[in-house]
Amino acid sequence: MDEILPYTSLKRSTFYYQAQRINRRKNKDEELLKLIKEVKSKHPCFGYRTVTLKLRSQGIKVNHKRVSRIM
């Protein structure tokens, strides 16, 4: 990845910070995807709104836009 830095206008610390941030987001999305699949397997006719409500009722704090994007 150090080979890319000379061709960008980013500082080295910013580049690695953003790369780490993206990886953390992917991990969270993978966990949420598993939970969404569980809900959808029990209730296949649920859309993103009802899946969001079901996850919230289970105590998982999640935004409907994020559930929609993942679904």
C-alpha atoms as one frame of an Amber mdcrd trajectory, in Angstrom:
protein
   0.000   0.000   0.000   2.943   2.336   0.466   3.358   2.202  -3.304   0.030
   3.993  -3.776   0.735   6.927  -1.458   3.086   8.916  -3.729   0.318   9.072
  -6.352  -2.343  10.404  -3.980  -2.715  13.692  -2.179  -3.407  11.921   1.129
  -1.107  11.893   4.070   0.074   8.485   5.214  -1.814   8.613   8.534  -5.066
   9.598   6.815  -4.728   6.774   4.309  -4.284   4.113   6.988  -6.985   5.618
   9.210  -9.524   5.427   6.380  -8.465   1.884   5.461  -8.960   0.745   9.041
 -12.313   2.521   9.247 -13.581   0.708   6.148 -12.530  -2.670   7.581 -14.373
  -1.976  10.847 -17.520  -1.057   8.918 -17.342  -4.262   6.864 -17.088  -6.358
  10.034 -20.125  -4.643  11.552 -22.074  -5.119   8.329 -21.219  -8.835   8.269
 -22.530  -9.253  11.831 -25.718  -7.383  10.957 -26.120  -9.475   7.791 -26.131
 -12.650   9.891 -28.857 -11.213  12.116 -30.906 -10.096   9.114 -30.619 -13.572
   7.582 -31.907 -15.112  10.822 -34.945 -12.834  10.829 -35.588 -13.401   7.110
 -35.355 -17.180   7.490 -38.114 -17.100  10.114 -40.195 -14.484   8.281 -39.382
 -14.524   4.547 -42.081 -11.997   3.647 -40.617  -9.223   5.859 -39.223  -6.167
   4.117 -36.500  -3.884   5.409 -38.906  -1.900   7.601 -40.248  -4.902   9.477
 -36.789  -6.437   9.735 -35.588  -3.172  11.282 -38.436  -3.212  13.786 -37.755
  -6.853  14.637 -34.048  -6.148  15.225 -34.910  -3.150  17.405 -37.300  -5.292
  19.445 -34.378  -7.674  20.041 -32.390  -4.754  21.459 -30.173  -4.115  18.429
 -29.802  -0.405  17.691 -29.883  -0.099  13.904 -31.037   2.436  11.325 -33.547
   1.468   8.645 -31.287   2.863   5.893 -28.461   0.563   6.922 -30.746  -2.469
   6.946 -32.072  -1.496   3.520 -28.550  -1.123   2.105 -27.456  -4.508   3.445
 -30.581  -6.293   2.274
